[in-house]
Amino acid sequence: MTYKKGSLIASSLDAFVAGKREFQVVFEPTKNSSLSGFSGSKNRIFLDLLTDVRSQVVVLSRKPGDRSKTRWVATLLKETAGSISI
């Protein structure tokens, strides 16, 4: 399978080490958005996106134990008076 240039894909580490190559598309760019950067933790991925030439941070949270293709829930962080809140 091929993925659109600029996409972010994910896989289970255990499955990958075992030789499985099953990936899930976490982010795919559009004509108005691109991935500027990302970082992660155990249950979250933080995406730094450029959308219509404006920076946005999206937090993807994973439901523990959920292995379905829809396990990621996206939350846009909103900037308020010099700080960032959910």
LUMMARNU-983098 format. One record per residue: residue in three letters; x, y, z of N, C-alpha, C, O in turn. Coordinates in nm, 2 decimals, decimal comma. Layout:
<atoms>
<atom type="ALA" n_c1="X" n_c2="Y" n_c3="Z" ca_c1="X" ca_c2="Y" ca_c3="Z" c_c1="X" c_c2="Y" c_c3="Z" o_c1="X" o_c2="Y" o_c3="Z"/>
...
</atoms>
This chain:
<atoms>
<atom type="MET" n_c1="0,08" n_c2="-0,12" n_c3="0,00" ca_c1="0,00" ca_c2="0,00" ca_c3="0,00" c_c1="0,09" c_c2="0,12" c_c3="0,00" o_c1="0,20" o_c2="0,12" o_c3="0,06"/>
<atom type="THR" n_c1="0,04" n_c2="0,23" n_c3="-0,07" ca_c1="0,12" ca_c2="0,35" ca_c3="-0,07" c_c1="0,04" c_c2="0,46" c_c3="0,01" o_c1="-0,09" o_c2="0,45" o_c3="0,02"/>
<atom type="TYR" n_c1="0,11" n_c2="0,56" n_c3="0,06" ca_c1="0,04" ca_c2="0,66" ca_c3="0,14" c_c1="0,07" c_c2="0,80" c_c3="0,08" o_c1="0,18" o_c2="0,82" o_c3="0,02"/>
<atom type="LYS" n_c1="-0,02" n_c2="0,89" n_c3="0,09" ca_c1="0,00" ca_c2="1,02" ca_c3="0,04" c_c1="0,12" c_c2="1,09" c_c3="0,10" o_c1="0,14" o_c2="1,08" o_c3="0,22"/>
<atom type="LYS" n_c1="0,20" n_c2="1,16" n_c3="0,02" ca_c1="0,32" ca_c2="1,23" ca_c3="0,07" c_c1="0,28" c_c2="1,32" c_c3="0,18" o_c1="0,19" o_c2="1,40" o_c3="0,16"/>
<atom type="GLY" n_c1="0,35" n_c2="1,32" n_c3="0,29" ca_c1="0,32" ca_c2="1,41" ca_c3="0,41" c_c1="0,23" c_c2="1,35" c_c3="0,51" o_c1="0,19" o_c2="1,41" o_c3="0,60"/>
<atom type="SER" n_c1="0,19" n_c2="1,22" n_c3="0,49" ca_c1="0,10" ca_c2="1,15" ca_c3="0,58" c_c1="0,18" c_c2="1,11" c_c3="0,70" o_c1="0,30" o_c2="1,09" o_c3="0,70"/>
<atom type="LEU" n_c1="0,11" n_c2="1,09" n_c3="0,81" ca_c1="0,16" ca_c2="1,03" ca_c3="0,93" c_c1="0,09" c_c2="0,90" c_c3="0,95" o_c1="-0,03" o_c2="0,90" o_c3="0,96"/>
<atom type="ILE" n_c1="0,17" n_c2="0,79" n_c3="0,97" ca_c1="0,11" ca_c2="0,66" ca_c3="0,98" c_c1="0,16" c_c2="0,60" c_c3="1,12" o_c1="0,26" o_c2="0,64" o_c3="1,17"/>
<atom type="ALA" n_c1="0,08" n_c2="0,51" n_c3="1,17" ca_c1="0,11" ca_c2="0,44" ca_c3="1,30" c_c1="0,09" c_c2="0,30" c_c3="1,29" o_c1="0,01" o_c2="0,25" o_c3="1,21"/>
<atom type="SER" n_c1="0,16" n_c2="0,23" n_c3="1,38" ca_c1="0,15" ca_c2="0,08" ca_c3="1,39" c_c1="0,18" c_c2="0,04" c_c3="1,53" o_c1="0,24" o_c2="0,11" o_c3="1,61"/>
<atom type="SER" n_c1="0,13" n_c2="-0,07" n_c3="1,57" ca_c1="0,16" ca_c2="-0,13" ca_c3="1,70" c_c1="0,30" c_c2="-0,17" c_c3="1,70" o_c1="0,35" o_c2="-0,24" o_c3="1,61"/>
<atom type="LEU" n_c1="0,38" n_c2="-0,13" n_c3="1,80" ca_c1="0,52" ca_c2="-0,17" ca_c3="1,81" c_c1="0,54" c_c2="-0,32" c_c3="1,81" o_c1="0,62" o_c2="-0,38" o_c3="1,75"/>
<atom type="ASP" n_c1="0,46" n_c2="-0,38" n_c3="1,90" ca_c1="0,47" ca_c2="-0,53" ca_c3="1,91" c_c1="0,44" c_c2="-0,60" c_c3="1,78" o_c1="0,51" o_c2="-0,69" o_c3="1,74"/>
<atom type="ALA" n_c1="0,34" n_c2="-0,56" n_c3="1,71" ca_c1="0,31" ca_c2="-0,62" ca_c3="1,58" c_c1="0,42" c_c2="-0,59" c_c3="1,48" o_c1="0,45" o_c2="-0,68" o_c3="1,40"/>
<atom type="PHE" n_c1="0,47" n_c2="-0,47" n_c3="1,48" ca_c1="0,58" ca_c2="-0,44" ca_c3="1,38" c_c1="0,70" c_c2="-0,52" c_c3="1,41" o_c1="0,76" o_c2="-0,58" o_c3="1,31"/>
<atom type="VAL" n_c1="0,74" n_c2="-0,54" n_c3="1,53" ca_c1="0,86" ca_c2="-0,62" ca_c3="1,57" c_c1="0,83" c_c2="-0,77" c_c3="1,53" o_c1="0,93" o_c2="-0,84" o_c3="1,49"/>
<atom type="ALA" n_c1="0,71" n_c2="-0,81" n_c3="1,54" ca_c1="0,67" ca_c2="-0,95" ca_c3="1,50" c_c1="0,66" c_c2="-0,97" c_c3="1,35" o_c1="0,64" o_c2="-1,08" o_c3="1,30"/>
<atom type="GLY" n_c1="0,69" n_c2="-0,86" n_c3="1,27" ca_c1="0,69" ca_c2="-0,87" ca_c3="1,13" c_c1="0,57" c_c2="-0,83" c_c3="1,06" o_c1="0,56" o_c2="-0,83" o_c3="0,93"/>
<atom type="LYS" n_c1="0,46" n_c2="-0,79" n_c3="1,13" ca_c1="0,34" ca_c2="-0,74" ca_c3="1,07" c_c1="0,36" c_c2="-0,60" c_c3="1,02" o_c1="0,42" o_c2="-0,52" o_c3="1,08"/>
<atom type="ARG" n_c1="0,30" n_c2="-0,57" n_c3="0,90" ca_c1="0,31" ca_c2="-0,44" ca_c3="0,85" c_c1="0,17" c_c2="-0,38" c_c3="0,82" o_c1="0,13" o_c2="-0,35" o_c3="0,71"/>
<atom type="GLU" n_c1="0,10" n_c2="-0,36" n_c3="0,93" ca_c1="-0,03" ca_c2="-0,31" ca_c3="0,93" c_c1="-0,03" c_c2="-0,17" c_c3="0,99" o_c1="0,01" o_c2="-0,15" o_c3="1,10"/>
<atom type="PHE" n_c1="-0,05" n_c2="-0,07" n_c3="0,90" ca_c1="-0,05" ca_c2="0,07" ca_c3="0,94" c_c1="-0,18" c_c2="0,14" c_c3="0,94" o_c1="-0,27" o_c2="0,10" o_c3="0,86"/>
<atom type="GLN" n_c1="-0,20" n_c2="0,24" n_c3="1,02" ca_c1="-0,32" ca_c2="0,32" ca_c3="1,02" c_c1="-0,27" c_c2="0,46" c_c3="0,99" o_c1="-0,18" o_c2="0,51" o_c3="1,04"/>
<atom type="VAL" n_c1="-0,35" n_c2="0,53" n_c3="0,90" ca_c1="-0,32" ca_c2="0,67" ca_c3="0,87" c_c1="-0,37" c_c2="0,76" c_c3="0,98" o_c1="-0,49" o_c2="0,76" o_c3="1,01"/>
<atom type="VAL" n_c1="-0,28" n_c2="0,83" n_c3="1,05" ca_c1="-0,32" ca_c2="0,92" ca_c3="1,16" c_c1="-0,35" c_c2="1,06" c_c3="1,11" o_c1="-0,44" o_c2="1,12" o_c3="1,15"/>
<atom type="PHE" n_c1="-0,27" n_c2="1,10" n_c3="1,01" ca_c1="-0,29" ca_c2="1,23" ca_c3="0,94" c_c1="-0,26" c_c2="1,22" c_c3="0,80" o_c1="-0,16" o_c2="1,16" o_c3="0,76"/>
<atom type="GLU" n_c1="-0,35" n_c2="1,28" n_c3="0,71" ca_c1="-0,32" ca_c2="1,28" ca_c3="0,57" c_c1="-0,34" c_c2="1,43" c_c3="0,53" o_c1="-0,45" o_c2="1,49" o_c3="0,56"/>
<atom type="PRO" n_c1="-0,24" n_c2="1,49" n_c3="0,46" ca_c1="-0,25" ca_c2="1,63" ca_c3="0,42" c_c1="-0,37" c_c2="1,65" c_c3="0,32" o_c1="-0,41" o_c2="1,57" o_c3="0,25"/>
<atom type="THR" n_c1="-0,41" n_c2="1,78" n_c3="0,33" ca_c1="-0,52" ca_c2="1,82" ca_c3="0,23" c_c1="-0,46" c_c2="1,94" c_c3="0,15" o_c1="-0,34" o_c2="1,98" o_c3="0,18"/>
<atom type="LYS" n_c1="-0,53" n_c2="2,00" n_c3="0,06" ca_c1="-0,48" ca_c2="2,11" ca_c3="-0,01" c_c1="-0,47" c_c2="2,23" c_c3="0,08" o_c1="-0,40" o_c2="2,33" o_c3="0,04"/>
<atom type="ASN" n_c1="-0,53" n_c2="2,23" n_c3="0,20" ca_c1="-0,53" ca_c2="2,34" ca_c3="0,29" c_c1="-0,45" c_c2="2,32" c_c3="0,42" o_c1="-0,42" o_c2="2,41" o_c3="0,50"/>
<atom type="SER" n_c1="-0,40" n_c2="2,19" n_c3="0,43" ca_c1="-0,33" ca_c2="2,16" ca_c3="0,56" c_c1="-0,21" c_c2="2,07" c_c3="0,54" o_c1="-0,21" o_c2="1,98" o_c3="0,45"/>
<atom type="SER" n_c1="-0,11" n_c2="2,09" n_c3="0,62" ca_c1="0,01" ca_c2="2,00" ca_c3="0,62" c_c1="0,06" c_c2="1,98" c_c3="0,76" o_c1="0,03" o_c2="2,06" o_c3="0,85"/>
<atom type="LEU" n_c1="0,14" n_c2="1,88" n_c3="0,78" ca_c1="0,19" ca_c2="1,84" ca_c3="0,90" c_c1="0,33" c_c2="1,91" c_c3="0,92" o_c1="0,42" o_c2="1,89" o_c3="0,84"/>
<atom type="SER" n_c1="0,34" n_c2="2,00" n_c3="1,02" ca_c1="0,46" ca_c2="2,07" ca_c3="1,05" c_c1="0,55" c_c2="1,99" c_c3="1,14" o_c1="0,67" o_c2="2,00" o_c3="1,13"/>
<atom type="GLY" n_c1="0,49" n_c2="1,92" n_c3="1,23" ca_c1="0,57" ca_c2="1,84" ca_c3="1,33" c_c1="0,47" c_c2="1,76" c_c3="1,41" o_c1="0,35" o_c2="1,77" o_c3="1,41"/>
<atom type="PHE" n_c1="0,53" n_c2="1,67" n_c3="1,49" ca_c1="0,45" ca_c2="1,59" ca_c3="1,58" c_c1="0,54" c_c2="1,54" c_c3="1,70" o_c1="0,66" o_c2="1,53" o_c3="1,69"/>
<atom type="SER" n_c1="0,47" n_c2="1,50" n_c3="1,81" ca_c1="0,54" ca_c2="1,43" ca_c3="1,92" c_c1="0,43" c_c2="1,34" c_c3="1,98" o_c1="0,31" o_c2="1,36" o_c3="1,95"/>
<atom type="GLY" n_c1="0,48" n_c2="1,25" n_c3="2,07" ca_c1="0,38" ca_c2="1,16" ca_c3="2,12" c_c1="0,41" c_c2="1,12" c_c3="2,27" o_c1="0,52" o_c2="1,14" o_c3="2,32"/>
<atom type="SER" n_c1="0,31" n_c2="1,06" n_c3="2,33" ca_c1="0,32" ca_c2="1,00" ca_c3="2,46" c_c1="0,26" c_c2="0,87" c_c3="2,45" o_c1="0,23" o_c2="0,82" o_c3="2,34"/>
<atom type="LYS" n_c1="0,24" n_c2="0,80" n_c3="2,57" ca_c1="0,18" ca_c2="0,67" ca_c3="2,57" c_c1="0,05" c_c2="0,66" c_c3="2,50" o_c1="0,02" o_c2="0,57" o_c3="2,42"/>
<atom type="ASN" n_c1="-0,04" n_c2="0,75" n_c3="2,53" ca_c1="-0,18" ca_c2="0,75" ca_c3="2,47" c_c1="-0,22" c_c2="0,87" c_c3="2,39" o_c1="-0,34" o_c2="0,88" o_c3="2,36"/>
<atom type="ARG" n_c1="-0,12" n_c2="0,95" n_c3="2,36" ca_c1="-0,16" ca_c2="1,08" ca_c3="2,28" c_c1="-0,05" c_c2="1,10" c_c3="2,17" o_c1="0,07" o_c2="1,07" o_c3="2,19"/>
<atom type="ILE" n_c1="-0,10" n_c2="1,17" n_c3="2,06" ca_c1="-0,01" ca_c2="1,22" ca_c3="1,96" c_c1="-0,04" c_c2="1,37" c_c3="1,95" o_c1="-0,16" o_c2="1,40" o_c3="1,93"/>
<atom type="PHE" n_c1="0,06" n_c2="1,45" n_c3="1,95" ca_c1="0,04" ca_c2="1,59" ca_c3="1,93" c_c1="0,08" c_c2="1,63" c_c3="1,79" o_c1="0,20" o_c2="1,61" o_c3="1,76"/>
<atom type="LEU" n_c1="-0,01" n_c2="1,68" n_c3="1,71" ca_c1="0,02" ca_c2="1,72" ca_c3="1,58" c_c1="0,03" c_c2="1,87" c_c3="1,57" o_c1="-0,06" o_c2="1,94" o_c3="1,61"/>
<atom type="ASP" n_c1="0,13" n_c2="1,92" n_c3="1,51" ca_c1="0,15" ca_c2="2,06" ca_c3="1,48" c_c1="0,12" c_c2="2,08" c_c3="1,33" o_c1="0,19" o_c2="2,04" o_c3="1,24"/>
<atom type="LEU" n_c1="0,00" n_c2="2,14" n_c3="1,30" ca_c1="-0,05" ca_c2="2,15" ca_c3="1,17" c_c1="-0,05" c_c2="2,29" c_c3="1,12" o_c1="-0,06" o_c2="2,39" o_c3="1,19"/>
<atom type="LEU" n_c1="-0,02" n_c2="2,31" n_c3="0,99" ca_c1="-0,04" ca_c2="2,44" ca_c3="0,92" c_c1="-0,17" c_c2="2,42" c_c3="0,84" o_c1="-0,17" o_c2="2,35" o_c3="0,74"/>
<atom type="THR" n_c1="-0,27" n_c2="2,50" n_c3="0,88" ca_c1="-0,40" ca_c2="2,50" ca_c3="0,81" c_c1="-0,43" c_c2="2,64" c_c3="0,76" o_c1="-0,45" o_c2="2,73" o_c3="0,84"/>
<atom type="ASP" n_c1="-0,44" n_c2="2,65" n_c3="0,63" ca_c1="-0,46" ca_c2="2,79" ca_c3="0,57" c_c1="-0,36" c_c2="2,89" c_c3="0,63" o_c1="-0,39" o_c2="3,00" o_c3="0,66"/>
<atom type="VAL" n_c1="-0,24" n_c2="2,84" n_c3="0,63" ca_c1="-0,12" ca_c2="2,92" ca_c3="0,68" c_c1="-0,13" c_c2="2,97" c_c3="0,82" o_c1="-0,07" o_c2="3,07" o_c3="0,86"/>
<atom type="ARG" n_c1="-0,21" n_c2="2,89" n_c3="0,90" ca_c1="-0,22" ca_c2="2,92" ca_c3="1,05" c_c1="-0,18" c_c2="2,79" c_c3="1,12" o_c1="-0,22" o_c2="2,68" o_c3="1,08"/>
<atom type="SER" n_c1="-0,10" n_c2="2,81" n_c3="1,22" ca_c1="-0,06" ca_c2="2,70" ca_c3="1,30" c_c1="-0,17" c_c2="2,65" c_c3="1,40" o_c1="-0,24" o_c2="2,73" o_c3="1,46"/>
<atom type="GLN" n_c1="-0,19" n_c2="2,52" n_c3="1,40" ca_c1="-0,29" ca_c2="2,46" ca_c3="1,49" c_c1="-0,22" c_c2="2,34" c_c3="1,56" o_c1="-0,14" o_c2="2,27" o_c3="1,50"/>
<atom type="VAL" n_c1="-0,26" n_c2="2,32" n_c3="1,68" ca_c1="-0,22" ca_c2="2,20" ca_c3="1,75" c_c1="-0,34" c_c2="2,11" c_c3="1,78" o_c1="-0,44" o_c2="2,15" o_c3="1,83"/>
<atom type="VAL" n_c1="-0,33" n_c2="1,98" n_c3="1,73" ca_c1="-0,44" ca_c2="1,89" ca_c3="1,75" c_c1="-0,38" c_c2="1,77" c_c3="1,84" o_c1="-0,27" o_c2="1,72" o_c3="1,81"/>
<atom type="VAL" n_c1="-0,46" n_c2="1,74" n_c3="1,94" ca_c1="-0,42" ca_c2="1,62" ca_c3="2,02" c_c1="-0,51" c_c2="1,51" c_c3="1,99" o_c1="-0,63" o_c2="1,51" o_c3="1,99"/>
<atom type="LEU" n_c1="-0,44" n_c2="1,40" n_c3="1,95" ca_c1="-0,51" ca_c2="1,27" ca_c3="1,92" c_c1="-0,49" c_c2="1,18" c_c3="2,05" o_c1="-0,38" o_c2="1,15" o_c3="2,08"/>
<atom type="SER" n_c1="-0,61" n_c2="1,14" n_c3="2,11" ca_c1="-0,60" ca_c2="1,06" ca_c3="2,23" c_c1="-0,65" c_c2="0,92" c_c3="2,19" o_c1="-0,74" o_c2="0,90" o_c3="2,11"/>
<atom type="ARG" n_c1="-0,58" n_c2="0,82" n_c3="2,24" ca_c1="-0,62" ca_c2="0,68" ca_c3="2,21" c_c1="-0,69" c_c2="0,62" c_c3="2,33" o_c1="-0,66" o_c2="0,64" o_c3="2,45"/>
<atom type="LYS" n_c1="-0,80" n_c2="0,55" n_c3="2,30" ca_c1="-0,87" ca_c2="0,48" ca_c3="2,40" c_c1="-0,79" c_c2="0,36" c_c3="2,44" o_c1="-0,77" o_c2="0,27" o_c3="2,36"/>
<atom type="PRO" n_c1="-0,75" n_c2="0,34" n_c3="2,57" ca_c1="-0,67" ca_c2="0,23" ca_c3="2,61" c_c1="-0,74" c_c2="0,10" c_c3="2,57" o_c1="-0,86" o_c2="0,07" o_c3="2,60"/>
<atom type="GLY" n_c1="-0,66" n_c2="0,01" n_c3="2,51" ca_c1="-0,71" ca_c2="-0,13" ca_c3="2,48" c_c1="-0,79" c_c2="-0,13" c_c3="2,35" o_c1="-0,82" o_c2="-0,24" o_c3="2,30"/>
<atom type="ASP" n_c1="-0,83" n_c2="-0,02" n_c3="2,29" ca_c1="-0,90" ca_c2="-0,01" ca_c3="2,17" c_c1="-0,81" c_c2="-0,03" c_c3="2,05" o_c1="-0,72" o_c2="0,05" o_c3="2,03"/>
<atom type="ARG" n_c1="-0,83" n_c2="-0,14" n_c3="1,97" ca_c1="-0,74" ca_c2="-0,16" ca_c3="1,86" c_c1="-0,81" c_c2="-0,14" c_c3="1,73" o_c1="-0,76" o_c2="-0,18" o_c3="1,62"/>
<atom type="SER" n_c1="-0,92" n_c2="-0,08" n_c3="1,73" ca_c1="-1,00" ca_c2="-0,05" ca_c3="1,61" c_c1="-0,94" c_c2="0,06" c_c3="1,53" o_c1="-0,85" o_c2="0,13" o_c3="1,58"/>
<atom type="LYS" n_c1="-0,98" n_c2="0,08" n_c3="1,41" ca_c1="-0,93" ca_c2="0,18" ca_c3="1,32" c_c1="-0,97" c_c2="0,32" c_c3="1,36" o_c1="-0,92" o_c2="0,42" o_c3="1,31"/>
<atom type="THR" n_c1="-1,07" n_c2="0,33" n_c3="1,45" ca_c1="-1,13" ca_c2="0,46" ca_c3="1,49" c_c1="-1,09" c_c2="0,49" c_c3="1,63" o_c1="-1,16" o_c2="0,56" o_c3="1,70"/>
<atom type="ARG" n_c1="-0,98" n_c2="0,44" n_c3="1,68" ca_c1="-0,94" ca_c2="0,46" ca_c3="1,82" c_c1="-0,89" c_c2="0,60" c_c3="1,85" o_c1="-0,89" o_c2="0,63" o_c3="1,97"/>
<atom type="TRP" n_c1="-0,86" n_c2="0,68" n_c3="1,75" ca_c1="-0,80" ca_c2="0,81" ca_c3="1,78" c_c1="-0,92" c_c2="0,91" c_c3="1,79" o_c1="-1,00" o_c2="0,92" o_c3="1,70"/>
<atom type="VAL" n_c1="-0,92" n_c2="0,99" n_c3="1,89" ca_c1="-1,01" ca_c2="1,10" ca_c3="1,91" c_c1="-0,94" c_c2="1,23" c_c3="1,90" o_c1="-0,84" o_c2="1,25" o_c3="1,98"/>
<atom type="ALA" n_c1="-0,97" n_c2="1,32" n_c3="1,81" ca_c1="-0,90" ca_c2="1,45" ca_c3="1,79" c_c1="-0,96" c_c2="1,56" c_c3="1,87" o_c1="-1,08" o_c2="1,58" o_c3="1,87"/>
<atom type="THR" n_c1="-0,88" n_c2="1,64" n_c3="1,93" ca_c1="-0,92" ca_c2="1,76" ca_c3="2,00" c_c1="-0,83" c_c2="1,88" c_c3="1,96" o_c1="-0,71" o_c2="1,86" o_c3="1,97"/>
<atom type="LEU" n_c1="-0,89" n_c2="1,98" n_c3="1,91" ca_c1="-0,81" ca_c2="2,10" ca_c3="1,87" c_c1="-0,78" c_c2="2,19" c_c3="1,99" o_c1="-0,87" o_c2="2,22" o_c3="2,07"/>
<atom type="LEU" n_c1="-0,65" n_c2="2,22" n_c3="2,01" ca_c1="-0,62" ca_c2="2,31" ca_c3="2,12" c_c1="-0,64" c_c2="2,45" c_c3="2,07" o_c1="-0,60" o_c2="2,49" o_c3="1,96"/>
<atom type="LYS" n_c1="-0,71" n_c2="2,53" n_c3="2,16" ca_c1="-0,74" ca_c2="2,67" ca_c3="2,12" c_c1="-0,66" c_c2="2,77" c_c3="2,19" o_c1="-0,64" o_c2="2,75" o_c3="2,32"/>
<atom type="GLU" n_c1="-0,60" n_c2="2,87" n_c3="2,12" ca_c1="-0,52" ca_c2="2,97" ca_c3="2,19" c_c1="-0,61" c_c2="3,07" c_c3="2,25" o_c1="-0,70" o_c2="3,13" o_c3="2,19"/>
<atom type="THR" n_c1="-0,58" n_c2="3,11" n_c3="2,38" ca_c1="-0,66" ca_c2="3,21" ca_c3="2,45" c_c1="-0,56" c_c2="3,30" c_c3="2,53" o_c1="-0,50" o_c2="3,25" o_c3="2,62"/>
<atom type="ALA" n_c1="-0,56" n_c2="3,42" n_c3="2,49" ca_c1="-0,48" ca_c2="3,52" ca_c3="2,57" c_c1="-0,34" c_c2="3,48" c_c3="2,61" o_c1="-0,30" o_c2="3,49" o_c3="2,72"/>
<atom type="GLY" n_c1="-0,27" n_c2="3,43" n_c3="2,51" ca_c1="-0,13" ca_c2="3,39" ca_c3="2,54" c_c1="-0,11" c_c2="3,25" c_c3="2,59" o_c1="0,01" o_c2="3,21" o_c3="2,62"/>
<atom type="SER" n_c1="-0,21" n_c2="3,18" n_c3="2,62" ca_c1="-0,20" ca_c2="3,05" ca_c3="2,67" c_c1="-0,28" c_c2="2,95" c_c3="2,59" o_c1="-0,36" o_c2="2,99" o_c3="2,50"/>
<atom type="ILE" n_c1="-0,26" n_c2="2,83" n_c3="2,60" ca_c1="-0,33" ca_c2="2,73" ca_c3="2,52" c_c1="-0,42" c_c2="2,64" c_c3="2,62" o_c1="-0,37" o_c2="2,60" o_c3="2,72"/>
<atom type="SER" n_c1="-0,54" n_c2="2,63" n_c3="2,58" ca_c1="-0,63" ca_c2="2,54" ca_c3="2,66" c_c1="-0,71" c_c2="2,45" c_c3="2,57" o_c1="-0,71" o_c2="2,47" o_c3="2,44"/>
<atom type="ILE" n_c1="-0,77" n_c2="2,35" n_c3="2,63" ca_c1="-0,85" ca_c2="2,25" ca_c3="2,55" c_c1="-0,99" c_c2="2,30" c_c3="2,55" o_c1="-1,08" o_c2="2,23" o_c3="2,49"/>
</atoms>
